[in-house]
Amino acid sequence: MKTIVYSTKCYEPAQFNACNNLAKHELVFSEEAFQPKTAGLASGAGAISISIHDRIDSQTMQKLAAMGIRAIALRCAGFENVDLESAAEHNIKVVRVPAYSPQSVAEHAVALIMALTRKTNRAYNKTRNNDFSLEHLAGFTVYGKTVGVIGTGKIGTAFCKIMLGFGCKVVAFDIVESEELKGSGVSYVSFDVLLRSSDIISLHCPLTDETYHLFNRESYNKMKPGSMLINTARGAVISTLDTLSALKNGHLGYLGIDVYEWESGIFHVDWSEGIVKDDFLQILLSYSNVVVTPHQAFFTAEAIIQICQTTIDNLTELQNGHSLTNEVKAEEHTAFHKQ
């Protein structure tokens, strides 16, 4: 199947070609992001593949249908960037990569926690400047703390197991409770109880109507003063403006984010020779108790292999008319346990 691979990164073609050795799809790689003005690149193709930062609305979906596009292959787990109802109306199938090394994301969430608790980012900068003093580097131990987990799908489950290994008390909130986790010592509680009892909260839920701005002014007010929030899920699960207020008044003690509400056009781009015109992100970066990474939690060798292989398998199922293992349908666009 001829497929236009939009938003291609430098590390993708070699791995895609290796995974495509037997399937032999005609892959056309483009560094261009998918947007209305680049949709024409898909002319003559049967499918397109897009990243999480590419958006397809109803108008563009109509344009794709007119060009004969039969499928959209997402190279990510999330699907909030595609108008699923419009896709169904135009008989365009949408497939995704539901899981790619959940441990990679879970481990990155832990890395953010440790950077904040032990101030390793500040220590690194100090020693680079030949300052080997211990001033402002006092941290705290994770052992014995209560860790709240929002969403216990594959990533959330991996994260829970790591934190149990740290000797933490782990509480969780999800629509679907995992019997495996409960057997391991995880306690499921209400959202409010989790907010009030947790020293550290880590988000592992997809972005849906139900989770949009799940963490807002009201949520922050219920959290323990000085507690920590980690977000490796989706940027808009937390309200950036309310987060800044919680940081400013000191109620939110620490913030570690690998995703940002308005990251599209900023993350995965080298801005070292330019100016990032996002005042809110610049304010976040100015706080010493905030660590920001550029949506890299997934970015391991194992995950890239899984993303490419699953995308190729999805295209093969489409081409052969088989049942689609990883199809996303509008009626399934529901909450927490999907990620």
C-alpha positions as CSV (number, residue, x, y, z in Angstrom):
1,M,0.0,0.0,0.0
2,K,1.4,3.4,-0.9
3,T,1.6,5.4,2.3
4,I,2.7,9.0,2.8
5,V,4.6,9.2,6.2
6,Y,4.2,12.7,7.4
7,S,6.4,14.4,10.0
8,T,9.1,11.9,9.4
9,K,12.0,12.2,11.9
10,C,15.6,11.4,11.0
11,Y,15.6,8.1,13.0
12,E,12.4,6.7,11.3
13,P,13.2,5.7,7.7
14,A,15.9,3.2,8.4
15,Q,13.7,1.4,11.0
16,F,10.6,1.6,8.9
17,N,12.4,0.1,5.9
18,A,13.8,-2.8,8.1
19,C,10.3,-3.6,9.4
20,N,8.8,-3.2,5.8
21,N,11.3,-5.7,4.3
22,L,8.7,-8.5,3.9
23,A,5.5,-6.4,3.6
24,K,6.9,-4.2,0.9
25,H,4.6,-1.3,1.3
26,E,5.5,1.7,-0.8
27,L,6.5,4.2,1.9
28,V,7.0,7.9,1.0
29,F,8.7,9.8,3.8
30,S,8.1,13.5,4.2
31,E,9.4,15.8,6.9
32,E,6.4,18.0,6.3
33,A,3.9,18.1,9.0
34,F,0.3,17.1,8.0
35,Q,-1.8,20.2,7.6
36,P,-4.3,21.4,4.9
37,K,-1.7,22.9,2.7
38,T,0.4,19.6,2.7
39,A,-2.6,17.2,2.3
40,G,-2.0,17.2,-1.4
41,L,1.2,15.2,-1.0
42,A,-1.1,12.2,-0.3
43,S,-2.5,12.3,-3.9
44,G,-2.3,8.8,-5.3
45,A,-1.7,7.1,-2.0
46,G,-4.0,4.7,-0.2
47,A,-3.1,5.8,3.3
48,I,-1.2,8.4,5.3
49,S,0.7,8.0,8.5
50,I,0.8,10.9,11.0
51,S,2.3,11.7,14.4
52,I,0.7,13.0,17.5
53,H,1.3,16.6,16.5
54,D,-0.5,16.3,13.2
55,R,-4.1,17.2,13.3
56,I,-6.9,16.2,10.9
57,D,-10.3,18.0,11.2
58,S,-13.5,17.3,9.4
59,Q,-12.7,19.6,6.4
60,T,-9.3,18.0,5.8
61,M,-10.9,14.6,6.2
62,Q,-13.2,15.4,3.4
63,K,-10.3,16.4,1.3
64,L,-8.5,13.2,2.0
65,A,-11.6,11.1,1.1
66,A,-11.8,13.0,-2.2
67,M,-8.2,11.9,-2.9
68,G,-9.1,8.3,-2.3
69,I,-7.3,7.9,1.1
70,R,-8.6,4.8,2.8
71,A,-6.8,4.9,6.1
72,I,-4.9,7.0,8.6
73,A,-2.1,5.2,10.5
74,L,-1.3,7.0,13.7
75,R,2.3,6.4,15.0
76,C,1.2,7.0,18.6
77,A,-1.2,5.7,21.2
78,G,-3.3,8.9,21.5
79,F,-6.0,9.7,18.9
80,E,-7.4,13.0,20.1
81,N,-5.8,14.8,17.1
82,V,-8.1,13.1,14.6
83,D,-11.8,13.7,14.0
84,L,-13.0,10.1,14.4
85,E,-16.6,10.9,13.6
86,S,-15.7,12.5,10.3
87,A,-13.4,9.6,9.5
88,A,-16.3,7.2,10.0
89,E,-18.5,9.3,7.8
90,H,-16.0,9.2,5.0
91,N,-15.2,5.5,5.5
92,I,-11.6,6.2,6.4
93,K,-10.2,3.7,8.8
94,V,-8.1,5.0,11.7
95,V,-5.5,2.7,13.3
96,R,-2.9,3.4,16.0
97,V,0.0,2.0,18.0
98,P,-1.7,1.2,21.3
99,A,1.4,0.3,23.2
100,Y,5.1,0.8,22.5
101,S,7.3,-0.1,25.4
102,P,5.1,1.1,28.3
103,Q,8.2,0.6,30.5
104,S,9.9,3.4,28.6
105,V,7.3,6.0,29.6
106,A,7.0,4.7,33.1
107,E,10.7,4.8,33.6
108,H,10.8,8.4,32.3
109,A,8.1,9.4,34.8
110,V,10.4,8.0,37.5
111,A,13.3,9.9,36.1
112,L,11.3,13.1,36.4
113,I,10.5,12.3,40.0
114,M,14.1,11.6,40.9
115,A,15.3,14.7,39.2
116,L,12.9,16.8,41.3
117,T,13.4,15.0,44.6
118,R,17.2,15.0,44.4
119,K,17.6,18.2,42.3
120,T,19.9,16.5,39.8
121,N,19.2,19.2,37.2
122,R,20.4,21.9,39.5
123,A,23.4,19.8,40.7
124,Y,24.4,19.2,37.0
125,N,24.3,22.9,36.2
126,K,26.3,23.8,39.4
127,T,29.1,21.3,38.8
128,R,29.3,22.4,35.1
129,N,30.2,25.8,36.5
130,N,32.8,24.3,39.0
131,D,30.4,24.9,41.9
132,F,30.6,21.7,44.0
133,S,28.9,23.1,47.1
134,L,25.7,21.5,48.5
135,E,23.8,24.8,48.8
136,H,20.2,24.5,47.6
137,L,20.6,20.7,46.8
138,A,18.8,19.2,49.8
139,G,16.2,16.7,48.6
140,F,13.9,14.1,50.1
141,T,13.5,10.4,49.8
142,V,10.8,8.7,47.8
143,Y,10.7,5.6,50.1
144,G,7.6,5.6,52.3
145,K,5.8,8.3,50.3
146,T,2.2,7.9,49.0
147,V,2.2,7.9,45.2
148,G,-1.1,8.5,43.4
149,V,-1.5,7.1,39.9
150,I,-4.2,8.4,37.5
151,G,-4.8,5.7,34.9
152,T,-3.7,2.1,35.3
153,G,-3.4,0.9,31.7
154,K,-0.2,-0.6,30.4
155,I,2.0,2.4,31.3
156,G,0.3,3.1,34.6
157,T,0.7,-0.5,35.6
158,A,4.4,-0.5,34.8
159,F,4.8,2.7,36.8
160,C,2.9,1.3,39.8
161,K,5.2,-1.7,39.9
162,I,8.3,0.5,39.9
163,M,7.0,2.6,42.7
164,L,6.0,-0.4,44.8
165,G,9.7,-1.4,44.4
166,F,10.7,1.9,45.8
167,G,8.8,1.1,49.0
168,C,6.0,3.5,48.3
169,K,2.4,3.2,49.2
170,V,0.6,3.3,45.8
171,V,-3.0,4.4,45.4
172,A,-4.7,4.6,42.1
173,F,-7.8,5.9,40.3
174,D,-9.2,4.5,37.1
175,I,-12.6,3.5,35.6
176,V,-11.4,-0.1,35.3
177,E,-9.6,-1.6,38.3
178,S,-6.7,-4.0,37.8
179,E,-7.0,-7.2,39.9
180,E,-3.3,-7.8,39.2
181,L,-2.3,-4.4,40.8
182,K,-4.7,-4.9,43.7
183,G,-3.0,-8.2,44.3
184,S,0.4,-6.5,44.3
185,G,-0.7,-4.0,47.0
186,V,-2.1,-1.1,45.0
187,S,-5.3,0.4,46.5
188,Y,-7.9,1.9,44.3
189,V,-9.5,5.1,45.8
190,S,-11.7,8.0,44.6
191,F,-10.2,10.9,42.7
192,D,-10.6,13.2,45.7
193,V,-9.1,10.8,48.2
194,L,-6.1,10.3,45.8
195,L,-5.6,14.1,45.6
196,R,-5.8,14.6,49.3
197,S,-3.5,11.7,50.3
198,S,-0.7,11.6,47.7
199,D,2.7,13.1,48.1
200,I,3.4,12.5,44.4
201,I,0.8,12.1,41.6
202,S,1.7,10.7,38.2
203,L,-0.7,10.9,35.2
204,H,-1.0,8.0,32.8
205,C,-4.4,8.6,31.2
206,P,-5.3,9.6,27.6
207,L,-6.8,13.0,26.7
208,T,-10.6,12.7,26.4
209,D,-13.5,15.0,27.1
210,E,-13.5,13.6,30.6
211,T,-9.8,14.1,31.3
212,Y,-9.4,17.6,29.6
213,H,-8.1,19.9,32.4
214,L,-8.6,17.2,34.9
215,F,-6.0,19.0,37.0
216,N,-7.3,22.5,37.5
217,R,-7.7,25.1,40.3
218,E,-10.1,22.9,42.2
219,S,-7.9,19.8,41.9
220,Y,-4.8,21.7,43.0
221,N,-6.6,23.1,46.0
222,K,-7.4,19.5,47.1
223,M,-3.8,18.3,46.9
224,K,-1.4,18.2,49.7
225,P,0.5,21.5,50.0
226,G,4.0,21.0,48.6
227,S,3.1,17.8,46.7
228,M,4.5,16.8,43.3
229,L,2.7,16.4,40.0
230,I,4.2,14.3,37.1
231,N,2.7,14.4,33.6
232,T,3.9,12.0,30.9
233,A,0.4,11.5,29.5
234,R,-1.0,14.5,27.4
235,G,-0.4,18.2,28.0
236,A,-4.1,19.3,28.2
237,V,-4.9,16.9,31.0
238,I,-3.6,19.7,33.2
239,S,-4.6,23.4,32.9
240,T,-1.4,25.3,32.3
241,L,-2.8,28.6,33.7
242,D,-4.1,26.9,36.9
243,T,-0.8,25.0,37.2
244,L,1.2,28.3,37.0
245,S,-1.1,29.7,39.7
246,A,-0.5,26.7,42.0
247,L,3.3,27.0,41.5
248,K,3.2,30.7,42.1
249,N,1.3,30.4,45.4
250,G,3.5,27.5,46.5
251,H,0.7,25.0,46.9
252,L,2.2,22.8,44.1
253,G,5.7,22.0,45.3
254,Y,7.1,20.3,42.3
255,L,6.2,19.8,38.6
256,G,7.7,17.4,36.1
257,I,6.2,17.4,32.6
258,D,7.1,15.6,29.4
259,V,4.1,17.0,27.6
260,Y,2.7,20.5,27.4
261,E,-0.7,21.8,26.6
262,W,0.5,23.9,23.6
263,E,3.5,21.9,22.6
264,S,2.5,21.5,18.9
265,G,5.0,23.4,16.8
266,I,7.4,23.7,19.8
267,F,8.3,20.2,21.0
268,H,10.4,18.1,18.6
269,V,11.8,21.2,17.0
270,D,15.3,22.8,17.5
271,W,14.7,26.3,18.8
272,S,18.2,26.9,20.0
273,E,18.8,29.6,17.3
274,G,15.3,31.1,17.6
275,I,12.8,32.4,20.1
276,V,10.0,30.3,21.5
277,K,7.1,32.6,21.5
278,D,5.2,31.0,24.3
279,D,5.3,33.1,27.5
280,F,3.7,30.5,29.6
281,L,6.2,27.8,28.7
282,Q,9.0,30.3,29.4
283,I,7.6,31.0,32.9
284,L,7.4,27.3,33.6
285,L,11.1,26.9,32.5
286,S,12.1,29.7,34.9
287,Y,11.0,27.8,38.0
288,S,13.7,25.8,39.8
289,N,11.1,23.3,41.0
290,V,9.9,22.4,37.5
291,V,11.5,20.0,35.1
292,V,10.4,20.0,31.5
293,T,11.4,17.4,28.9
294,P,10.3,17.6,25.2
295,H,7.9,14.7,24.8
296,Q,10.7,12.1,24.9
297,A,9.3,9.6,27.4
298,F,8.6,7.1,24.6
299,F,11.9,7.7,22.9
300,T,13.9,4.5,23.3
301,A,15.3,2.1,20.8
302,E,12.8,-0.5,21.8
303,A,9.8,1.8,21.4
304,I,10.9,3.0,17.9
305,I,11.1,-0.6,16.7
306,Q,7.6,-1.3,18.2
307,I,6.1,1.8,16.6
308,C,7.4,1.0,13.2
309,Q,6.6,-2.7,13.3
310,T,3.0,-2.1,14.5
311,T,2.4,0.6,11.9
312,I,3.6,-1.8,9.2
313,D,1.4,-4.5,10.5
314,N,-1.6,-2.1,10.6
315,L,-1.0,-1.2,7.0
316,T,-0.7,-4.9,6.0
317,E,-4.1,-5.7,7.7
318,L,-5.6,-2.8,5.8
319,Q,-4.2,-3.9,2.5
320,N,-5.3,-7.5,2.9
321,G,-8.8,-6.6,4.1
322,H,-8.3,-8.3,7.4
323,S,-9.9,-7.4,10.7
324,L,-8.0,-4.3,12.1
325,T,-6.4,-5.2,15.4
326,N,-5.6,-1.6,16.4
327,E,-8.6,0.3,14.8
328,V,-9.9,3.3,16.7
329,K,-13.6,4.1,16.4
330,A,-15.5,7.1,17.5
331,E,-17.7,5.2,19.9
332,E,-14.6,3.9,21.7
333,H,-13.2,7.3,22.4
334,T,-13.7,7.0,26.2
335,A,-11.6,7.4,29.3
336,F,-8.7,6.4,31.4
337,H,-7.9,2.7,30.7
338,K,-7.3,3.2,27.0
339,Q,-3.7,4.2,27.2
